[in-house]
Amino acid sequence: MASSKRTSEQEAALRARQQANQAAKAQASTLRAGQAGGNKNNPMVRDPKTGKTVSRYPSYTRTALAPGLLGAIALLAAVAVIDTGWFTILQYAIAILALIICVFAWQAKQWWWIIGLVPIAVIWNPVVPLHFDPPVWYAFHLAAAIVFVASGLLIKIPVPQDK
């Protein structure tokens, strides 16, 4: 008799768990359907601390991060090959990446980054190259690498909310 009582208790617990799972699925489907204030492509979730509904997705993108890091790597690699043919190839990469980040800074309406990035594109311009002594190049490379990393981390382009 004890085993049948335990079985009925287990069945009751199982039914309670199933009902809780169904309720959780129903709540999740209403959130996915956008009933919490979002749409199907950008569902909104309720913040447990404030109770406000917020988007699951960030409100900005860091599109300049990859070119910024690549530019810093190219600058540090170029230090080892100053006064060789490889330096010219890296000059192309550095100048192009600086101009790409300028476009992202313009899109983000953070025009002050252009003040640091356009001189990088001019100094590392391989079409009309500027010639400096190696110690000057070392200082320029370090300063430009700092500008690349900082701009990559700090340039944020807002994402339209209708997407």
N, C-alpha and C positions, 0 to 999 in steps of 0.2 A: 504494500500500500504506500510505503514511503516513496518508492520509485515512481508511482503514478502521480503523486503529489508534486514531485520534483519535475516531472515532465510537463505538467500543466503550468507550473511556474515558469519553466523554460519557454513554453509556448507563449505565455503572456509577455515575457520579456522580448521575445522575438517579434511579436506583433507591435510592441511599443517601438522597437528599433526601426521596423519597417515604416511605421507611420512617421517617425522623426525623419527618416531618409526621404520619404515622399514630400514632406513639408519643406525640407531643405532644397530638394530638386525644384519644387515649384517656386520657391523664393529665388533661386539662381536663374531660372528661366525668365522670371519677370525682370530681373536685372539685365539679362542679356537682351531682352526684347526692348529695352530702353525705357521702361516705365519709371526708372529712377531719375530721369532727366536727360539721358543721353540718347544716342541712336545706335543702330546695329553695328556700325563701324567703330564707334568710339563710346563704349559703354561707360556709364558713370557708376561709381561705387560710393557708398556712404563711409565717411571717415569716422571710425569708432570714437575718437577723442572729441571731435568738434560736432559731429552729427551732420556736417555739411556734405553735399554730394560733390565729388571731384572726379575728373577724368582719370582713367587708368594710365593714360599716356602722358608723357611730359609735354609741357607747353612750349618747349624750344628744342632745337637740335644744335649739336656742335659739329657742323659740317667742316669747320676749319681745323679740327683736331688731327685728322689723318695727314693732310698736307703739312701741318705745322710740325708734327713729329717726323715725317719723312724729310722735311727741309732741315731740321736740326741734325738728323742722322747724316744727311748728305754734307752738311757743313762740317761736322766733325770728321767725316771720312776725307773730305777735301783737304784738311790740314796735313794729312799724310802724303798727299800727292801734289803739293804745290810745286810749280815749275816742271810739270810733266804733261803729257798729252791727256791723261785722265782728268786733270784739273779743268780742262776746257769742257769736257763732257759734264762734269759736275756743276760747272758754271751754268750751263743750260738748265739743268734740273733745278738749281737753286733759284735762278731768275724766274723760271716758269712757276715754281711753287709759290714764290713771293707774290706774283701777280694773281694767282688763283686765290690766295688768302685775301688779297685786296678786294676781289670780287665778293667774297663772303663777308668781309667787313662792311662793304657798301650795302649789301643786302640786309645786314643786321643793323644798319644805321649807326655803326660805330666807326665813324670816319677817322677818328684819331689814330687808328692802327695804320692807316695809309701813310701817315707821316713817317713811320718806321719801316714800312714794307717797300715803298717805292724806292728809297735809297738803296735798299738791299738789291732790288731788281736792277738798279743802275750800276752799282759797284760790281756785281757778279755778271753783268751783261757780257756774253762772249762775242757779240758782234763787234762792239767797240770796246775792247778790253782795257781796263785800267791796270797799271802795273805798280805794285807796291813791294817794299822789302818784306821778306818772310815774317819778321816780328810784327809788322803792321797787319799783315794778313791774319796772323794768329789772333790778334786782339779783335779784328773785325769778325772773324769766324765765331769767336766766343760770344760777342755782343749780338750778332745776328741769330745765333742758335737760341739765345735767351729770348729774343723778340719772337722767333718762330714758335717756341713752346708756349710762351705767355699768350700770344695771340690765338694759338690753337685751343688753349684752355678757356680763354675768356670771351671769345667771340661766340655769341649765342643768337641763332636766327629763330625768331618766333614762328611757331607752327600755327597755321590758321585753324580755328576751332571747328570749322565745317567739315574737315577731313575725317 
